[in-house]
Amino acid sequence: MPTILVADDDANIRKLVCLFLRNDGFTTINAADGKEALAIYTSTPVDLVILDIMMPVMDGWALCEELRRANPDLPLLMLTARNETWEKVQAFQLGTDDYMTKPFDPLELMARVKALLKRYRIGLTQTIQLGNVILNRQTYKVMRGTESFTLPLKEFELLYKLAGLPGQVYTREQIIQQVWGINYTGDDRTIDVHIKRLRERFAAISDFRIETVRGLGYRLEVQE
């Protein structure tokens, strides 16, 4: 199941939201301020973030901006007591996908979370099928028919990222930030090495290919 990060300085709100999420089968992580939430995001795979606006150290505005800069595809839902129209407008301008005000109905929150995951094609089973190949993010295994094998972690995460939106071009910067993390300081040529290995592994056994888009980056195409 997807992993959801809940960032709110109110411990009771965090506890309530995480309780309902876990009851629905989600994995949860929580943070008491924006700085802690950003640190968790850079070190832990997260599929969706629920964040408050008024938090110490780093508020929700700054957190939203940093998360959106790091990952344009990360679903963001603001859950806050602030209900002025200008605040909602600012939230959407900074990149949030949805906005709920407190007090809130937990059932409505769950419905919105699931709608966002569906919109971003993050399956609740955490699997992606590419022709004759199935990627399972829960186990980090690759299935082809009855054959199962495991990829090195970064190769799997890179392939899973490209497979999430076939045809979508990802730049080198986006791939580095979203797969290796915004604090990565190594050579971006490592992307080329991982792409080469994936091409070699799947060249003869798959119905997809990873294409180089000259001057931009890479995209995955499923073959008919």
N, C-alpha and C positions, 0 to 999 in steps of 0.2 A: 504493500500500500504506500501511497505518497507520504512524504515527510513534510510536516507543516511547522514553521517557526512562528511562535506567538510572542510579540514584543509589546509589553505594557508594563508601566511602573506600578500598577495596582495588582498585588499578589492574588487577590480574590478573583479578579477578572481573568487573570492567567489561568488560575486553577479551574474556573468554571468552563472557559473556552476549551482548555486541554481535555477536560473530562468528557465533554460532548464529542470532541473530535476522536478521542480514543474509543469511546463507546460505538462510534461509527466505523472503527477499524483503522483509523489513521495513526501514524507515528507522530509524536509531537516533541518539540524542543521549545523551551521558553527563555526569554531574556527580559531583564528589568529595565533596560534602557537601550537607546539606539546603538551606542558604541559596542555593547555586549552582543547585540543582535548581529551587527556587521561582522564582528569577530567570529561568531558562530557560522555565519553564512560563508565566510572565506575558507573555513576548515571542514565543513560538513555539507554533503549534498542535501539541498533543500528544494522542494517542489513548489511551495507557495508560502507567502509571508502575510500574516495578519498583524498590523501595526497600529499603535495609538499615535496621536499627534503630540500630546503633552507628555514628554518623557525627559528625565534629567540627562546630563552629559551630552547626548545627541538626541534632538527631538525627531518626531516623525517626518517632518518636512525634509530635514537633511538626510535621514535614513532612506526615505523614499528615493531621493535624488541619487544617492550613492548606489543603491541596489539597482535602479534602472540603468545607471551608467555602466555598472558591471555586467548586467544581464538584461538586454531588452526583452527577453522572452519570459522572464520570471513573473508569474501571477502575483499581484499585490492587492490586498484588500485592507483599506483603512477602517478601523473600528474605533470610534472616538465620540466624546461627548460634545465636540464642537460641531454646531449645526448651522452656522451662518453660510449663506450662499457663496460669499467670496472665498470662504475656506474650502468649500467643496470644489469650486472652480480651480483654486490653486492646487488642490490635491490632484485633480485630473491633469492639470498642466505639467505637474512634476512627474506624472507617469503612473499613478495608481489606476487600477482597472475597475475597482468597485469601492463604494463608500457607504458605511453603515453608521448610524448614530446610536449612542447609548441613552437610555436602557434599550436592550435589543432582545429579540426573540431568538433563542438558540437554534430552534428548528429552521428559522429563516437564514441564519448564519450558515448552517450546514448546507442548505440548498444553494446558497450563493457560492460557497467553497466548491461544491461539486460542479456547479455551472462553469466556474472559472477553470477548473481542471479539465473539463470537457472541451472548453473553448480552446485551450492551449494543447489539446490532444494528449494530455497526461492521463493515461488509462489507470483506472483504479486497480487493475491487476498488475500494473507496471510492466507490461509486455508490449513490444512492437513487432509486427510481422512485416518482413520485407521479402515478398515472394515466397521462396522455400525456406527462408531463415527466420527464426524467432529469437528476439533478444529479451531476456528476462532480467530486469534491473533489481529484483528482489534477491536473486541468487547470483547475479552477474554471470549467468551461463548463456551460451548460444546453442540453440537447437536447430538441427537440420534433419528432418524426418525423425528417426529414432536415435540419431547420433547427438551426443551432448558434449560440449567442450567449453573450457573457460579461457577467456582472454586476459592478458595483463590489464590491470585496473584502468590505466589511462587510455589504452586502446579501446576498451569497452565503452568508457564514458564518451570518448570522441565519436565512436560509431553511433552510440545511442543518441548523442546530440544531433548529429547530422540526420539520423533516421527519423527524428521526431517531426521534422518538417521537410519531406522530400521535395527537391527543387529549390529550396531556400538557399541562397548564397550566404555563407558565413565568412567574414573577413578573418585574417590572422589574429587581429586584436580581439575580436569577439571570441574566437576559439580559445585563445590563451586565457582570457578573463573567465570564461564560463567553464572551462575544463580544468585548467591548471590553477586558477584563482588570481585575484587582482594583485596579490603580493608576489607573484612569480617573477623572478629576476633572471632566469636563464635565457638561452638563445631561442628565438622563436623558430629557428630551423628544426627544432625538435618536432614541430607539427609535420613537416615534410617526412621525417623519419617514420612517424607513427602512421601517416597516410600510406606510405610505401608498404609498410608491414601489413596493413589492413588489405590493401590491394592484392598483395601476394597471397595472403591467407584465403581470400574469398574469390579470387580470379576464376577458378574452375568449378566452384560449388555453389554459386549464388545467382540470384536474379536481380542484382543491383550492381551499380558501379559508382565510384567516387570520382567526380570530375574536377579538374582544375579550371577555375575561371580566371583567366590571365589578368593580372593586375588587381584582382579583388580577393579571391580566396578559394573556397571549396564548396561543392554541393553534392548531395547524394541523389541519384536518379534510379528509380525502380524500372527495370526493363520489362517491356510487355511480353 
